[in-house]
Amino acid sequence: MSSLPFGIAIASVFSVTSLLIVLFRVSPLTAPAQALPAFFVAVFLTVSTVGTIVFIVLWRFLPWHVWDTGKITAISLRQGLLLALAMTVILLFLVLRLLNWWIALLILGVFVLIELACRH
């Protein structure tokens, strides 16, 4: 395994651990000023690192592209960050009680269109 995907895998372990610590140890009832930003940062880091690893595995097993490890990692990192940003915005809308199913589809559609624009 090359060093960059291995580093992303280590970062994903740390980010999942930080999300679990925030979920189990930080109370939003006693300290909402610290709990909500910590939750959103932990969710963003977890979704971006785990999403990047999933996209790296997905792009390695899809046979229609002949890309090297650097190209696969760069594309997967961009897709993982966009996925994390979309999920964070959706969770923010959920906390603010502004989320409907069609708003979630619109948010995901915007990020899919951004990814399609970045590919060309």
C-alpha positions in Angstrom: 0.0 0.0 0.0 1.4 3.4 -0.9 2.0 6.0 1.8 -0.8 8.5 0.9 -3.7 6.0 1.0 -2.2 4.5 4.2 -2.0 8.0 5.7 -5.6 8.6 4.8 -6.6 5.3 6.4 -4.8 6.2 9.6 -6.6 9.6 9.5 -9.9 7.9 9.1 -9.3 5.8 12.2 -8.5 9.0 14.2 -11.5 10.8 12.8 -14.0 8.0 13.5 -12.5 7.9 17.1 -13.0 11.6 17.5 -16.6 11.3 16.3 -17.3 8.6 18.8 -15.7 10.7 21.6 -17.8 13.7 20.6 -21.0 11.5 20.4 -20.5 9.8 23.7 -18.6 12.4 25.9 -19.8 15.8 24.9 -23.3 16.8 26.0 -25.2 19.3 23.9 -27.5 20.0 26.9 -24.7 21.2 29.2 -22.4 22.8 26.6 -24.2 23.5 23.3 -21.6 26.2 22.3 -18.9 23.5 22.2 -20.9 20.4 21.3 -22.4 21.5 18.0 -19.2 22.8 16.3 -17.3 19.8 17.6 -19.9 17.5 16.2 -19.9 19.2 12.8 -16.1 19.1 12.5 -16.0 15.5 13.6 -18.7 14.5 11.1 -16.9 16.4 8.3 -13.5 14.8 9.0 -15.1 11.3 9.4 -17.1 11.5 6.2 -14.3 13.0 4.2 -11.7 10.4 5.2 -13.9 7.4 5.1 -15.5 8.6 1.8 -12.0 9.0 0.4 -11.0 5.5 1.3 -14.3 4.1 -0.2 -13.7 6.1 -3.4 -10.1 4.9 -3.7 -11.3 1.3 -3.4 -14.1 1.9 -5.9 -11.9 3.5 -8.5 -9.3 0.8 -8.2 -11.9 -1.9 -8.9 -13.7 -0.2 -11.8 -11.9 -1.3 -14.9 -12.8 1.5 -17.4 -10.1 4.0 -16.3 -6.4 3.5 -16.5 -5.1 5.8 -13.8 -2.1 5.7 -11.6 -2.3 5.8 -7.8 -1.8 9.6 -7.6 -4.6 10.4 -10.0 -7.0 8.0 -8.2 -6.0 9.4 -4.8 -6.5 13.0 -6.0 -9.9 12.3 -7.5 -11.0 10.3 -4.5 -9.9 13.0 -2.1 -11.9 15.7 -4.0 -15.0 13.4 -4.0 -14.6 12.6 -0.3 -14.4 16.3 0.5 -17.4 17.2 -1.6 -19.4 14.3 0.0 -18.4 15.5 3.5 -19.4 19.1 2.7 -22.7 17.9 1.3 -23.4 15.8 4.4 -22.4 18.6 6.7 -24.8 21.0 5.0 -27.6 18.5 5.1 -27.0 18.0 8.9 -26.9 21.7 9.4 -30.2 22.1 7.6 -31.5 19.2 9.8 -30.4 21.0 13.0 -32.0 24.2 11.9 -35.2 22.3 11.0 -35.1 23.4 7.4 -34.6 20.0 5.8 -37.1 18.3 3.5 -36.4 15.4 1.3 -36.4 17.6 -1.8 -34.0 20.0 -0.2 -31.6 17.1 0.5 -31.9 16.0 -3.1 -31.2 19.6 -4.3 -28.1 19.8 -2.0 -26.8 16.5 -3.2 -27.5 17.5 -6.8 -25.5 20.7 -6.5 -22.5 18.7 -5.2 -22.8 16.1 -8.0 -22.9 19.0 -10.5 -19.8 20.5 -8.9 -18.0 17.1 -9.2 -19.1 16.8 -12.9 -17.8 20.3 -13.6 -14.4 19.4 -11.9 -14.0 16.3 -14.1 -13.8 18.3 -17.3 
